Amino acid sequence: MKNIYFVIGTRAEAIKILPVCKALEAEKIPYYVISTGQHDLQEFNFKNFKEVTPPRGKSGTFNRITDALPFLFSAMKKIFPLVKGQIVVV
């Protein structure tokens, strides 16, 4: 059986997948949450939580898209080996 991985970066994404994670827990279906570090998501207390980069804080905003791209590509390079061959929800 393949594992389910949620790749998230923002508080809004965490809020949206929280009910899904609770439903998976109720059914005893294992899942993993990987944070890109765009926002600090420790407060959500996801089971099997991993950050691939240090969080940028609660806002995690970038002034320009060109500032965000290197950050996101760096995070993706760390995530791909963790989720290869698995079910990934981004």
ROLOSE-216283 format. One record per atom (N, C-alpha, C, O): atom name; residue number from 1; y negated, z, x negated. Coordinates in Angstrom, 3 decimals. Example, Ala and Ser with C-alpha at 12.3 -4.5 7.8 and 13.67 -1.06 7.14 Angstrom:
<kevexs>
atomo N | num 1 | north 5.690 | up 7.800 | east -13.190
atomo CA | num 1 | north 4.500 | up 7.800 | east -12.300
atomo C | num 1 | north 3.300 | up 7.800 | east -13.200
atomo O | num 1 | north 3.319 | up 8.465 | east -14.236
atomo N | num 2 | north 2.250 | up 7.080 | east -12.850
atomo CA | num 2 | north 1.060 | up 7.140 | east -13.670
atomo C | num 2 | north -0.030 | up 7.870 | east -12.900
atomo O | num 2 | north -1.138 | up 8.039 | east -13.409
</kevexs>
This chain:
<kevexs>
atomo N | num 1 | north 1.187 | up 0.000 | east -0.834
atomo CA | num 1 | north 0.000 | up 0.000 | east 0.000
atomo C | num 1 | north -1.251 | up 0.000 | east -0.879
atomo O | num 1 | north -1.332 | up 0.736 | east -1.863
atomo N | num 2 | north -2.206 | up -0.819 | east -0.517
atomo CA | num 2 | north -3.438 | up -0.887 | east -1.282
atomo C | num 2 | north -4.356 | up 0.270 | east -0.899
atomo O | num 2 | north -4.291 | up 0.795 | east 0.213
atomo N | num 3 | north -5.212 | up 0.655 | east -1.843
atomo CA | num 3 | north -6.190 | up 1.706 | east -1.590
atomo C | num 3 | north -7.441 | up 1.108 | east -0.969
atomo O | num 3 | north -7.735 | up -0.073 | east -1.158
atomo N | num 4 | north -8.182 | up 1.933 | east -0.222
atomo CA | num 4 | north -9.445 | up 1.519 | east 0.382
atomo C | num 4 | north -10.577 | up 2.113 | east -0.442
atomo O | num 4 | north -10.623 | up 3.322 | east -0.667
atomo N | num 5 | north -11.490 | up 1.257 | east -0.892
atomo CA | num 5 | north -12.649 | up 1.682 | east -1.666
atomo C | num 5 | north -13.914 | up 1.269 | east -0.937
atomo O | num 5 | north -14.043 | up 0.128 | east -0.493
atomo N | num 6 | north -14.842 | up 2.200 | east -0.816
atomo CA | num 6 | north -16.169 | up 1.905 | east -0.294
atomo C | num 6 | north -17.121 | up 1.935 | east -1.481
atomo O | num 6 | north -17.189 | up 2.936 | east -2.194
atomo N | num 7 | north -17.846 | up 0.865 | east -1.697
atomo CA | num 7 | north -18.840 | up 0.800 | east -2.765
atomo C | num 7 | north -20.207 | up 0.873 | east -2.092
atomo O | num 7 | north -20.596 | up -0.017 | east -1.336
atomo N | num 8 | north -20.926 | up 1.958 | east -2.387
atomo CA | num 8 | north -22.223 | up 2.174 | east -1.754
atomo C | num 8 | north -23.248 | up 2.569 | east -2.810
atomo O | num 8 | north -22.893 | up 2.937 | east -3.930
atomo N | num 9 | north -24.514 | up 2.489 | east -2.442
atomo CA | num 9 | north -25.558 | up 2.861 | east -3.382
atomo C | num 9 | north -26.687 | up 3.650 | east -2.760
atomo O | num 9 | north -27.427 | up 4.343 | east -3.459
atomo N | num 10 | north -26.825 | up 3.547 | east -1.439
atomo CA | num 10 | north -27.980 | up 4.175 | east -0.799
atomo C | num 10 | north -27.550 | up 5.220 | east 0.223
atomo O | num 10 | north -26.406 | up 5.243 | east 0.678
atomo N | num 11 | north -28.496 | up 6.079 | east 0.568
atomo CA | num 11 | north -28.250 | up 7.104 | east 1.582
atomo C | num 11 | north -27.914 | up 6.447 | east 2.925
atomo O | num 11 | north -27.043 | up 6.927 | east 3.651
atomo N | num 12 | north -28.602 | up 5.354 | east 3.250
atomo CA | num 12 | north -28.340 | up 4.667 | east 4.522
atomo C | num 12 | north -26.891 | up 4.189 | east 4.593
atomo O | num 12 | north -26.252 | up 4.290 | east 5.640
atomo N | num 13 | north -26.384 | up 3.677 | east 3.498
atomo CA | num 13 | north -24.981 | up 3.228 | east 3.469
atomo C | num 13 | north -24.035 | up 4.413 | east 3.605
atomo O | num 13 | north -23.016 | up 4.319 | east 4.289
atomo N | num 14 | north -24.361 | up 5.516 | east 2.966
atomo CA | num 14 | north -23.523 | up 6.716 | east 3.056
atomo C | num 14 | north -23.470 | up 7.227 | east 4.492
atomo O | num 14 | north -22.405 | up 7.599 | east 4.986
atomo N | num 15 | north -24.607 | up 7.244 | east 5.148
atomo CA | num 15 | north -24.661 | up 7.700 | east 6.538
atomo C | num 15 | north -23.801 | up 6.805 | east 7.428
atomo O | num 15 | north -23.137 | up 7.296 | east 8.341
atomo N | num 16 | north -23.807 | up 5.510 | east 7.172
atomo CA | num 16 | north -23.047 | up 4.567 | east 8.001
atomo C | num 16 | north -21.544 | up 4.670 | east 7.781
atomo O | num 16 | north -20.779 | up 4.490 | east 8.728
atomo N | num 17 | north -21.098 | up 4.954 | east 6.560
atomo CA | num 17 | north -19.640 | up 5.010 | east 6.343
atomo C | num 17 | north -19.066 | up 6.407 | east 6.560
atomo O | num 17 | north -17.846 | up 6.565 | east 6.604
atomo N | num 18 | north -19.914 | up 7.416 | east 6.696
atomo CA | num 18 | north -19.416 | up 8.776 | east 6.883
atomo C | num 18 | north -18.479 | up 8.902 | east 8.082
atomo O | num 18 | north -17.417 | up 9.508 | east 7.939
atomo N | num 19 | north -18.815 | up 8.360 | east 9.264
atomo CA | num 19 | north -17.868 | up 8.459 | east 10.386
atomo C | num 19 | north -16.557 | up 7.712 | east 10.127
atomo O | num 19 | north -15.498 | up 8.139 | east 10.586
atomo N | num 20 | north -16.628 | up 6.612 | east 9.402
atomo CA | num 20 | north -15.416 | up 5.863 | east 9.065
atomo C | num 20 | north -14.521 | up 6.715 | east 8.167
atomo O | num 20 | north -13.307 | up 6.778 | east 8.365
atomo N | num 21 | north -15.127 | up 7.365 | east 7.185
atomo CA | num 21 | north -14.369 | up 8.224 | east 6.274
atomo C | num 21 | north -13.742 | up 9.398 | east 7.021
atomo O | num 21 | north -12.597 | up 9.762 | east 6.751
atomo N | num 22 | north -14.475 | up 9.989 | east 7.951
atomo CA | num 22 | north -13.935 | up 11.102 | east 8.746
atomo C | num 22 | north -12.745 | up 10.632 | east 9.581
atomo O | num 22 | north -11.761 | up 11.358 | east 9.719
atomo N | num 23 | north -12.827 | up 9.424 | east 10.138
atomo CA | num 23 | north -11.712 | up 8.880 | east 10.917
atomo C | num 23 | north -10.499 | up 8.627 | east 10.030
atomo O | num 23 | north -9.367 | up 8.889 | east 10.437
atomo N | num 24 | north -10.727 | up 8.121 | east 8.823
atomo CA | num 24 | north -9.621 | up 7.910 | east 7.885
atomo C | num 24 | north -8.976 | up 9.241 | east 7.507
atomo O | num 24 | north -7.752 | up 9.337 | east 7.417
atomo N | num 25 | north -9.798 | up 10.262 | east 7.288
atomo CA | num 25 | north -9.265 | up 11.588 | east 6.972
atomo C | num 25 | north -8.414 | up 12.124 | east 8.122
atomo O | num 25 | north -7.354 | up 12.708 | east 7.895
atomo N | num 26 | north -8.879 | up 11.927 | east 9.356
atomo CA | num 26 | north -8.136 | up 12.406 | east 10.519
atomo C | num 26 | north -6.763 | up 11.741 | east 10.618
atomo O | num 26 | north -5.799 | up 12.351 | east 11.079
atomo N | num 27 | north -6.689 | up 10.491 | east 10.182
atomo CA | num 27 | north -5.422 | up 9.753 | east 10.203
atomo C | num 27 | north -4.636 | up 9.905 | east 8.899
atomo O | num 27 | north -3.570 | up 9.314 | east 8.730
atomo N | num 28 | north -5.181 | up 10.706 | east 7.984
atomo CA | num 28 | north -4.563 | up 10.942 | east 6.673
atomo C | num 28 | north -4.404 | up 9.645 | east 5.865
atomo O | num 28 | north -3.408 | up 9.444 | east 5.170
atomo N | num 29 | north -5.401 | up 8.787 | east 5.976
atomo CA | num 29 | north -5.430 | up 7.541 | east 5.214
atomo C | num 29 | north -6.342 | up 7.762 | east 4.014
atomo O | num 29 | north -7.523 | up 8.060 | east 4.187
atomo N | num 30 | north -5.814 | up 7.622 | east 2.805
atomo CA | num 30 | north -6.648 | up 7.873 | east 1.625
atomo C | num 30 | north -7.723 | up 6.806 | east 1.433
atomo O | num 30 | north -7.516 | up 5.629 | east 1.731
atomo N | num 31 | north -8.859 | up 7.240 | east 0.936
atomo CA | num 31 | north -9.963 | up 6.337 | east 0.640
atomo C | num 31 | north -10.718 | up 6.871 | east -0.568
atomo O | num 31 | north -10.544 | up 8.021 | east -0.972
atomo N | num 32 | north -11.544 | up 6.028 | east -1.126
atomo CA | num 32 | north -12.358 | up 6.397 | east -2.290
atomo C | num 32 | north -13.774 | up 5.871 | east -2.066
atomo O | num 32 | north -13.961 | up 4.788 | east -1.513
atomo N | num 33 | north -14.755 | up 6.636 | east -2.494
atomo CA | num 33 | north -16.154 | up 6.224 | east -2.389
atomo C | num 33 | north -16.707 | up 6.112 | east -3.806
atomo O | num 33 | north -16.668 | up 7.070 | east -4.579
atomo N | num 34 | north -17.216 | up 4.939 | east -4.131
atomo CA | num 34 | north -17.814 | up 4.711 | east -5.443
atomo C | num 34 | north -19.300 | up 4.440 | east -5.239
atomo O | num 34 | north -19.685 | up 3.541 | east -4.491
atomo N | num 35 | north -20.122 | up 5.227 | east -5.911
atomo CA | num 35 | north -21.568 | up 5.068 | east -5.794
atomo C | num 35 | north -22.109 | up 4.309 | east -6.993
atomo O | num 35 | north -21.732 | up 4.576 | east -8.134
atomo N | num 36 | north -22.998 | up 3.358 | east -6.721
atomo CA | num 36 | north -23.656 | up 2.628 | east -7.804
atomo C | num 36 | north -24.735 | up 3.474 | east -8.461
atomo O | num 36 | north -25.220 | up 3.131 | east -9.539
atomo N | num 37 | north -25.118 | up 4.579 | east -7.820
atomo CA | num 37 | north -26.123 | up 5.462 | east -8.389
atomo C | num 37 | north -27.542 | up 5.147 | east -7.972
atomo O | num 37 | north -28.483 | up 5.753 | east -8.484
atomo N | num 38 | north -27.719 | up 4.203 | east -7.043
atomo CA | num 38 | north -29.079 | up 3.869 | east -6.620
atomo C | num 38 | north -29.758 | up 5.086 | east -6.001
atomo O | num 38 | north -30.930 | up 5.345 | east -6.274
atomo N | num 39 | north -29.031 | up 5.838 | east -5.167
atomo CA | num 39 | north -29.529 | up 7.089 | east -4.592
atomo C | num 39 | north -28.567 | up 8.204 | east -4.969
atomo O | num 39 | north -27.408 | up 7.948 | east -5.296
atomo N | num 40 | north -29.041 | up 9.426 | east -4.924
atomo CA | num 40 | north -28.195 | up 10.594 | east -5.165
atomo C | num 40 | north -27.427 | up 10.892 | east -3.881
atomo O | num 40 | north -28.030 | up 11.219 | east -2.859
atomo N | num 41 | north -26.102 | up 10.779 | east -3.929
atomo CA | num 41 | north -25.284 | up 10.920 | east -2.725
atomo C | num 41 | north -24.375 | up 12.141 | east -2.762
atomo O | num 41 | north -23.468 | up 12.248 | east -1.937
atomo N | num 42 | north -24.588 | up 13.053 | east -3.683
atomo CA | num 42 | north -23.740 | up 14.238 | east -3.808
atomo C | num 42 | north -23.719 | up 15.078 | east -2.533
atomo O | num 42 | north -22.707 | up 15.707 | east -2.223
atomo N | num 43 | north -24.819 | up 15.094 | east -1.799
atomo CA | num 43 | north -24.940 | up 15.940 | east -0.611
atomo C | num 43 | north -23.953 | up 15.559 | east 0.497
atomo O | num 43 | north -23.705 | up 16.364 | east 1.394
atomo N | num 44 | north -23.387 | up 14.354 | east 0.454
atomo CA | num 44 | north -22.490 | up 13.909 | east 1.505
atomo C | num 44 | north -21.071 | up 14.441 | east 1.340
atomo O | num 44 | north -20.281 | up 14.380 | east 2.283
atomo N | num 45 | north -20.739 | up 14.952 | east 0.184
atomo CA | num 45 | north -19.431 | up 15.574 | east -0.068
atomo C | num 45 | north -18.251 | up 14.702 | east 0.338
atomo O | num 45 | north -17.308 | up 15.171 | east 0.976
atomo N | num 46 | north -18.313 | up 13.425 | east -0.040
atomo CA | num 46 | north -17.172 | up 12.552 | east 0.203
atomo C | num 46 | north -16.003 | up 13.002 | east -0.662
atomo O | num 46 | north -16.190 | up 13.435 | east -1.799
atomo N | num 47 | north -14.792 | up 12.897 | east -0.113
atomo CA | num 47 | north -13.599 | up 13.131 | east -0.932
atomo C | num 47 | north -13.438 | up 11.947 | east -1.871
atomo O | num 47 | north -13.847 | up 10.835 | east -1.537
atomo N | num 48 | north -12.856 | up 12.166 | east -3.024
atomo CA | num 48 | north -12.601 | up 11.100 | east -3.998
atomo C | num 48 | north -13.863 | up 10.292 | east -4.282
atomo O | num 48 | north -13.862 | up 9.066 | east -4.179
atomo N | num 49 | north -14.931 | up 10.986 | east -4.637
atomo CA | num 49 | north -16.242 | up 10.390 | east -4.889
atomo C | num 49 | north -16.435 | up 10.180 | east -6.385
atomo O | num 49 | north -16.106 | up 11.048 | east -7.193
atomo N | num 50 | north -16.974 | up 9.017 | east -6.742
atomo CA | num 50 | north -17.237 | up 8.730 | east -8.152
atomo C | num 50 | north -18.555 | up 7.977 | east -8.259
atomo O | num 50 | north -18.814 | up 7.049 | east -7.493
atomo N | num 51 | north -19.389 | up 8.386 | east -9.219
atomo CA | num 51 | north -20.619 | up 7.652 | east -9.512
atomo C | num 51 | north -20.399 | up 6.888 | east -10.804
atomo O | num 51 | north -19.884 | up 7.439 | east -11.778
atomo N | num 52 | north -20.785 | up 5.628 | east -10.815
atomo CA | num 52 | north -20.597 | up 4.826 | east -12.023
atomo C | num 52 | north -21.840 | up 4.798 | east -12.901
atomo O | num 52 | north -21.763 | up 4.407 | east -14.066
atomo N | num 53 | north -22.974 | up 5.205 | east -12.364
atomo CA | num 53 | north -24.202 | up 5.333 | east -13.150
atomo C | num 53 | north -24.940 | up 6.583 | east -12.680
atomo O | num 53 | north -24.745 | up 7.012 | east -11.542
atomo N | num 54 | north -25.773 | up 7.171 | east -13.518
atomo CA | num 54 | north -26.534 | up 8.342 | east -13.062
atomo C | num 54 | north -27.437 | up 7.969 | east -11.884
atomo O | num 54 | north -28.044 | up 6.898 | east -11.892
atomo N | num 55 | north -27.532 | up 8.831 | east -10.878
atomo CA | num 55 | north -28.358 | up 8.497 | east -9.724
atomo C | num 55 | north -29.831 | up 8.384 | east -10.081
atomo O | num 55 | north -30.326 | up 9.093 | east -10.957
atomo N | num 56 | north -30.522 | up 7.490 | east -9.397
atomo CA | num 56 | north -31.948 | up 7.272 | east -9.612
atomo C | num 56 | north -32.788 | up 8.212 | east -8.761
atomo O | num 56 | north -34.016 | up 8.160 | east -8.831
atomo N | num 57 | north -32.174 | up 9.058 | east -7.971
atomo CA | num 57 | north -32.911 | up 9.976 | east -7.111
atomo C | num 57 | north -32.754 | up 9.595 | east -5.653
atomo O | num 57 | north -32.007 | up 8.677 | east -5.315
atomo N | num 58 | north -33.453 | up 10.297 | east -4.807
atomo CA | num 58 | north -33.325 | up 10.048 | east -3.376
atomo C | num 58 | north -33.945 | up 8.729 | east -2.959
atomo O | num 58 | north -33.450 | up 8.090 | east -2.030
atomo N | num 59 | north -35.012 | up 8.302 | east -3.617
atomo CA | num 59 | north -35.644 | up 7.037 | east -3.214
atomo C | num 59 | north -34.933 | up 5.853 | east -3.851
atomo O | num 59 | north -34.613 | up 4.881 | east -3.167
atomo N | num 60 | north -34.684 | up 5.926 | east -5.148
atomo CA | num 60 | north -33.959 | up 4.858 | east -5.825
atomo C | num 60 | north -34.599 | up 3.501 | east -5.697
atomo O | num 60 | north -33.913 | up 2.485 | east -5.804
atomo N | num 61 | north -35.884 | up 3.457 | east -5.473
atomo CA | num 61 | north -36.534 | up 2.174 | east -5.237
atomo C | num 61 | north -36.876 | up 1.476 | east -6.539
atomo O | num 61 | north -37.036 | up 2.105 | east -7.584
atomo N | num 62 | north -36.982 | up 0.178 | east -6.450
atomo CA | num 62 | north -37.387 | up -0.655 | east -7.566
atomo C | num 62 | north -38.683 | up -1.346 | east -7.179
atomo O | num 62 | north -38.885 | up -1.677 | east -6.011
atomo N | num 63 | north -39.553 | up -1.565 | east -8.136
atomo CA | num 63 | north -40.819 | up -2.238 | east -7.845
atomo C | num 63 | north -40.623 | up -3.713 | east -7.527
atomo O | num 63 | north -41.332 | up -4.273 | east -6.691
atomo N | num 64 | north -39.655 | up -4.343 | east -8.196
atomo CA | num 64 | north -39.396 | up -5.771 | east -7.978
atomo C | num 64 | north -37.894 | up -5.998 | east -7.990
atomo O | num 64 | north -37.139 | up -5.210 | east -8.558
atomo N | num 65 | north -37.474 | up -7.075 | east -7.362
atomo CA | num 65 | north -36.050 | up -7.415 | east -7.360
atomo C | num 65 | north -35.548 | up -7.659 | east -8.775
atomo O | num 65 | north -34.387 | up -7.388 | east -9.081
atomo N | num 66 | north -36.420 | up -8.169 | east -9.637
atomo CA | num 66 | north -36.001 | up -8.412 | east -11.020
atomo C | num 66 | north -35.728 | up -7.105 | east -11.762
atomo O | num 66 | north -35.017 | up -7.107 | east -12.766
atomo N | num 67 | north -36.284 | up -5.986 | east -11.283
atomo CA | num 67 | north -35.964 | up -4.680 | east -11.868
atomo C | num 67 | north -34.602 | up -4.186 | east -11.375
atomo O | num 67 | north -33.887 | up -3.494 | east -12.100
atomo N | num 68 | north -34.255 | up -4.538 | east -10.159
atomo CA | num 68 | north -33.012 | up -4.064 | east -9.562
atomo C | num 68 | north -31.791 | up -4.806 | east -10.087
atomo O | num 68 | north -30.722 | up -4.209 | east -10.221
atomo N | num 69 | north -31.924 | up -6.075 | east -10.380
atomo CA | num 69 | north -30.763 | up -6.886 | east -10.763
atomo C | num 69 | north -30.019 | up -6.366 | east -11.989
atomo O | num 69 | north -28.794 | up -6.252 | east -11.932
atomo N | num 70 | north -30.689 | up -6.046 | east -13.088
atomo CA | num 70 | north -29.928 | up -5.517 | east -14.235
atomo C | num 70 | north -29.182 | up -4.227 | east -13.892
atomo O | num 70 | north -28.057 | up -4.019 | east -14.346
atomo N | num 71 | north -29.802 | up -3.371 | east -13.101
atomo CA | num 71 | north -29.159 | up -2.124 | east -12.684
atomo C | num 71 | north -27.901 | up -2.420 | east -11.868
atomo O | num 71 | north -26.849 | up -1.831 | east -12.115
atomo N | num 72 | north -28.004 | up -3.326 | east -10.903
atomo CA | num 72 | north -26.870 | up -3.644 | east -10.043
atomo C | num 72 | north -25.753 | up -4.345 | east -10.807
atomo O | num 72 | north -24.579 | up -4.045 | east -10.589
atomo N | num 73 | north -26.097 | up -5.276 | east -11.700
atomo CA | num 73 | north -25.068 | up -5.955 | east -12.488
atomo C | num 73 | north -24.347 | up -4.979 | east -13.412
atomo O | num 73 | north -23.136 | up -5.086 | east -13.604
atomo N | num 74 | north -25.072 | up -4.045 | east -13.975
atomo CA | num 74 | north -24.454 | up -3.031 | east -14.836
atomo C | num 74 | north -23.469 | up -2.181 | east -14.035
atomo O | num 74 | north -22.369 | up -1.890 | east -14.503
atomo N | num 75 | north -23.865 | up -1.789 | east -12.842
atomo CA | num 75 | north -22.987 | up -0.992 | east -11.987
atomo C | num 75 | north -21.745 | up -1.797 | east -11.589
atomo O | num 75 | north -20.635 | up -1.264 | east -11.583
atomo N | num 76 | north -21.930 | up -3.069 | east -11.261
atomo CA | num 76 | north -20.805 | up -3.906 | east -10.848
atomo C | num 76 | north -19.781 | up -4.058 | east -11.970
atomo O | num 76 | north -18.577 | up -4.066 | east -11.713
atomo N | num 77 | north -20.247 | up -4.179 | east -13.202
atomo CA | num 77 | north -19.319 | up -4.318 | east -14.326
atomo C | num 77 | north -18.453 | up -3.078 | east -14.473
atomo O | num 77 | north -17.320 | up -3.175 | east -14.943
atomo N | num 78 | north -18.957 | up -1.921 | east -14.085
atomo CA | num 78 | north -18.179 | up -0.679 | east -14.151
atomo C | num 78 | north -17.236 | up -0.542 | east -12.952
atomo O | num 78 | north -16.179 | up 0.081 | east -13.054
atomo N | num 79 | north -17.624 | up -1.124 | east -11.828
atomo CA | num 79 | north -16.838 | up -0.979 | east -10.601
atomo C | num 79 | north -15.633 | up -1.912 | east -10.575
atomo O | num 79 | north -14.554 | up -1.501 | east -10.150
atomo N | num 80 | north -15.791 | up -3.154 | east -11.018
atomo CA | num 80 | north -14.711 | up -4.143 | east -10.908
atomo C | num 80 | north -13.370 | up -3.660 | east -11.453
atomo O | num 80 | north -12.356 | up -3.853 | east -10.782
atomo N | num 81 | north -13.309 | up -3.042 | east -12.636
atomo CA | num 81 | north -11.992 | up -2.591 | east -13.101
atomo C | num 81 | north -11.374 | up -1.504 | east -12.228
atomo O | num 81 | north -10.151 | up -1.375 | east -12.189
atomo N | num 82 | north -12.186 | up -0.728 | east -11.534
atomo CA | num 82 | north -11.676 | up 0.354 | east -10.686
atomo C | num 82 | north -11.038 | up -0.156 | east -9.400
atomo O | num 82 | north -10.135 | up 0.482 | east -8.859
atomo N | num 83 | north -11.501 | up -1.302 | east -8.908
atomo CA | num 83 | north -11.080 | up -1.753 | east -7.583
atomo C | num 83 | north -10.247 | up -3.035 | east -7.588
atomo O | num 83 | north -9.908 | up -3.555 | east -6.525
atomo N | num 84 | north -9.922 | up -3.534 | east -8.746
atomo CA | num 84 | north -9.187 | up -4.795 | east -8.840
atomo C | num 84 | north -7.879 | up -4.712 | east -8.048
atomo O | num 84 | north -7.073 | up -3.805 | east -8.250
atomo N | num 85 | north -7.688 | up -5.665 | east -7.156
atomo CA | num 85 | north -6.462 | up -5.737 | east -6.368
atomo C | num 85 | north -6.416 | up -4.779 | east -5.201
atomo O | num 85 | north -5.356 | up -4.622 | east -4.595
atomo N | num 86 | north -7.515 | up -4.129 | east -4.857
atomo CA | num 86 | north -7.544 | up -3.156 | east -3.769
atomo C | num 86 | north -8.379 | up -3.690 | east -2.616
atomo O | num 86 | north -8.955 | up -4.774 | east -2.700
atomo N | num 87 | north -8.437 | up -2.920 | east -1.544
atomo CA | num 87 | north -9.287 | up -3.258 | east -0.398
atomo C | num 87 | north -10.664 | up -2.663 | east -0.680
atomo O | num 87 | north -10.797 | up -1.455 | east -0.879
atomo N | num 88 | north -11.680 | up -3.513 | east -0.694
atomo CA | num 88 | north -13.030 | up -3.060 | east -1.043
atomo C | num 88 | north -13.986 | up -3.378 | east 0.093
atomo O | num 88 | north -14.044 | up -4.507 | east 0.579
atomo N | num 89 | north -14.736 | up -2.362 | east 0.508
atomo CA | num 89 | north -15.778 | up -2.533 | east 1.515
atomo C | num 89 | north -17.106 | up -2.261 | east 0.830
atomo O | num 89 | north -17.335 | up -1.174 | east 0.299
atomo N | num 90 | north -17.990 | up -3.276 | east 0.849
atomo CA | num 90 | north -19.286 | up -3.150 | east 0.176
atomo C | num 90 | north -20.378 | up -3.194 | east 1.223
atomo O | num 90 | north -21.559 | up -3.105 | east 0.887
</kevexs>
